[in-house]
Amino acid sequence: MTSPLTLAESGPIDGRPVLVLHGGGGPATVAPIAEHFAATTRTLLPTHPGWDGTARPEGLSSVAGLAAGYLRLLRDRRLSDVLVVGSSLGGWIGAELAAADTEGLISGLVLMNAVGIEVAGEPVQDFFALDARGVAEHAYHDSERFYVDPATLPAERLAVLRANSAALRVFSGGPGMSDPALRPRLAAVEAPTLVLWGESDRIATPAYGKEYAASFGNARFETVAEAGHLPHLEQPAPTFALLDAFAAQTGGRSAPFQDLP
């Protein structure tokens, strides 16, 4: 990233750093995660270049490029013992970031309904082929609760959503949302990894998530009932309980972590 990074920081400056990476919906979709951690620890919530009206530097068009930028951020800030939490596309960025972390700056990785790998027989849903109703039906357990009719939104908000979708298409490479070169590299990731999945996700299924977890050498797969692609929005209490337990078990540790409650 060659342009200034849009970054929101909150929480105690001396707490364990938590880097929260959003998916295609933008930073608002993971703001509750950042707020949750900021109550007790240092939290960083970047806006990926190209989202919410931010500029995308010329030549920056890959998840690997985003991950490299965030790795530079950790180095420049002299941050270590970092917990990385990524949702959807943010999980893909987090996986790439952990795979590229040769200095051991990351001590814990959480992938929440992440995309980014290829799994035979379990393709990621073509998000770009869905209308707003289809997105709600595929992404949420309770689609009626979260469906928003685009006709009710102001023109400015619709423009932001369209620009975010365009940025998602650029970085994801299109409907497949995967990099065939990523999965073979994940076995070398040393940071303990929690792969957390909403059971009702139809964008990337729980079966896809299980394969994601199996790609790592030190990972666990956990599910959240009655939740879809964004479990922290539909079922915050059980989701945050799993996140908190994982954070407590991994801070400053490199050994395999114990079973979560």
DAGI-V548941 format. One record per residue. N is the residue number from 1. OMEGA is omega in degrees with one decimal (none if undefined). Layout:
n = (N	N)
omega = (OMEGA	OMEGA)
This chain:
n = (1	2	3	4	5	6	7	8	9	10	11	12	13	14	15	16	17	18	19	20	21	22	23	24	25	26	27	28	29	30	31	32	33	34	35	36	37	38	39	40	41	42	43	44	45	46	47	48	49	50	51	52	53	54	55	56	57	58	59	60	61	62	63	64	65	66	67	68	69	70	71	72	73	74	75	76	77	78	79	80	81	82	83	84	85	86	87	88	89	90	91	92	93	94	95	96	97	98	99	100	101	102	103	104	105	106	107	108	109	110	111	112	113	114	115	116	117	118	119	120	121	122	123	124	125	126	127	128	129	130	131	132	133	134	135	136	137	138	139	140	141	142	143	144	145	146	147	148	149	150	151	152	153	154	155	156	157	158	159	160	161	162	163	164	165	166	167	168	169	170	171	172	173	174	175	176	177	178	179	180	181	182	183	184	185	186	187	188	189	190	191	192	193	194	195	196	197	198	199	200	201	202	203	204	205	206	207	208	209	210	211	212	213	214	215	216	217	218	219	220	221	222	223	224	225	226	227	228	229	230	231	232	233	234	235	236	237	238	239	240	241	242	243	244	245	246	247	248	249	250	251	252	253	254	255	256	257	258	259	260	261)
omega = (-176.7	176.4	-179.8	-179.1	174.5	-170.4	173.9	179.0	-179.8	178.2	-179.4	-175.5	-176.5	179.4	177.1	-178.0	174.3	178.4	-176.8	-174.2	-175.5	176.3	-173.9	-179.2	178.8	-174.0	-179.7	-177.3	179.7	178.6	177.4	177.2	179.2	179.7	-179.9	-178.3	-177.1	177.8	-175.2	-173.1	-177.6	-173.5	178.1	-180.0	177.2	167.9	-178.7	178.6	-178.3	179.3	175.4	175.3	178.6	-178.4	173.2	-179.0	177.7	179.9	177.5	-174.2	-178.2	175.0	177.6	177.3	175.6	-179.5	178.7	178.0	179.6	174.5	175.3	177.5	179.3	178.8	-177.2	178.9	-177.7	-179.3	175.5	-175.4	-173.9	170.1	178.5	178.3	-177.8	179.9	175.7	175.8	177.3	174.8	175.8	177.7	179.4	178.4	178.3	178.7	179.7	179.3	-178.6	-175.3	-178.8	-176.6	179.8	178.3	-177.4	-179.8	176.9	-178.2	175.7	175.0	-177.8	-179.9	-175.0	168.9	173.6	179.2	175.2	178.5	-178.7	178.0	-179.5	-179.7	173.1	178.4	176.4	-177.9	-173.8	178.5	-175.9	169.2	-175.8	177.8	179.4	177.0	-179.5	-178.1	-179.8	-171.5	-173.1	172.1	178.9	-173.6	-178.7	-179.4	-171.9	179.2	175.4	178.6	-179.1	-179.1	-179.3	-176.2	176.5	-176.8	-179.1	179.6	177.2	179.1	178.0	179.9	178.9	178.8	177.1	178.7	178.3	177.6	177.8	179.8	179.9	-173.4	-178.5	-179.3	178.1	-170.7	-175.1	179.4	-179.0	174.7	-176.7	-179.4	-174.9	-170.7	179.8	-177.9	-172.3	180.0	-178.3	179.2	-177.2	-178.1	173.3	-172.8	173.2	175.2	-170.2	-169.7	168.8	-173.5	-174.6	-177.7	175.2	170.5	172.6	-169.4	174.2	176.8	174.3	179.9	178.3	178.1	176.8	-179.5	-178.9	-179.4	-179.7	177.3	-174.4	-175.1	172.5	177.7	178.8	179.5	175.6	-178.4	177.3	178.1	179.7	-171.3	-179.2	-173.2	-179.7	176.3	-177.6	-176.6	-174.8	-174.6	179.2	179.1	-179.5	176.1	177.8	178.3	-178.8	179.3	179.2	179.2	-179.7	-176.3	-172.2	-177.1	178.0	-177.3	174.8	-179.7	176.2	-175.8	-176.2	177.6	176.4	-179.3	none)
